[in-house]
Amino acid sequence: NANYTITLTPSDALSGVSYTNYSVDGTPGQGTSIIINTNGNHTVLFYSVDKAGNVESANTIYAALDKAAPSTTSDETGLWHNANYTITLTPTDTLSGVSYTNYSVDGTPGQGTSIIINTNGNHTVLFYSVDKAGNVESTKTIYAALDKIAPGTTSDESGLWHNANYTITLTPSDALSGVSYTNYSVDGTPGQGTSIIINTNGNHTVTFFSVDNQGNVESVNTIYAALDKTVPGTTSDESGLWHNANYTITLTPSDALSGVSYTNYSVDGTPGQGTSIIINTNGNHTVLFYSVDKAGNVESVNTIYAALDKAAPSTTSDESGLWHNANYTITLTPTDTLSGVFYTNYSVDGTPGQGTSIIINTNGNHTVTFFSVDNQGNVESV
């Protein structure tokens, strides 16, 4: 694998050697030293002539010189792969021929022309060949990229109800070949990208997955995106009529989306929470109530009136208790500050009547009884 000299040694035991002729690939020369300094497998002819003129038959030898290192190529594309594969090395040497090829993958050595890549990563592959003359090729470097792992995608969806339009952000990652794209769907409607706008009421089914640059497909992820921009509604069973006994108002809140969280109320300014309101004091009470849903939407305040009258009316008369000497009229005056007077009954010596004017037109000391009834049926004592 370096320039060298062939030394010829002629001999003649009688007259002695006169001269020696040679040729290298047809180029003639004379002498006993033949310099070989060009690559190739050269044909060398030589013979000697003695002093008596005797000519030796020509001898043929071959002088092989190979100063050129071999060259090795690979079929590695430099692209990412998503399945195990083999790199094939092709060494060439047109002179002495290839003796062997060495390689290493991430520092682990091997010998041969087939390199199996079966672990994930972007591997550094070094290789070189050596020819039969001992010439060593300069080391070559390539990269073998294998990604058999699908990407992973996360989202910032909290799983809680929202009460305003919002955006779900998807975060795909792939530590090897990198993410190519992310697909998603909202209630079956497809989209592509990492931002999903939620702007319609409902508990939406969101699916998503990513694909990396080697075509590895992530398993589909499912989350739920809950949007409730609608306030709840609350009704009551209050009739608006007067009652004459303690009673309970039942509130019925409803919310078809996130559901009701709680219901607040007040009776004449005194606050409470819940759906049952006990009315147990006389009066026409102002009741306010509203509900809040699980998304935080607050209903407008509702106002109703709860009327309770457990008190009987009271009736007075203008009878002086003195004797009269002419026909006269007793005037009754009933009062009820709550539901109001419905009617007044009376009797004169057991003879019944109804109204607030009693005519006394017969002689005697008459017994007059009376009582009133209010609009809730409360009856005054006689």
Buried (B, 14 or more C-beta within 10 A) or exposed (E): BEEEEBEBEBEBEEEEBBEBBBBBEEEEBEEBEBEBEEBBEBEBBBBBBBEEEEEBEEEEEEBBBBBBBBBBEBEBEEEBBBEEBEBEBEBEBEBBEBBBBBBBBEEEEBEEBEBEBEEBBEBEBBBBBBBBBEBBBEEBEBEBBBBBBBBBBEBEBEEEBBBEEBEBEBEBEBEBBBBBBBBBBBEEEEBEEBEBEBEEBBEBEBBBBBBBBBEBBBEEBEBEBBBBBBBBBBEBEBEEEBBBEEBEBEBEBEBEBBBBBBBBBBBEEEEBEEBEBEBEEBBEBEBBBBBBBBBBBBBEEBEBEBBBBBBBBBBEBEBEEEEEEEEBEBEBEBEBEBBBBBBBBBBBEEEEBEEBEBEBEEEEEBEBEBBBBBBBEBEBEE
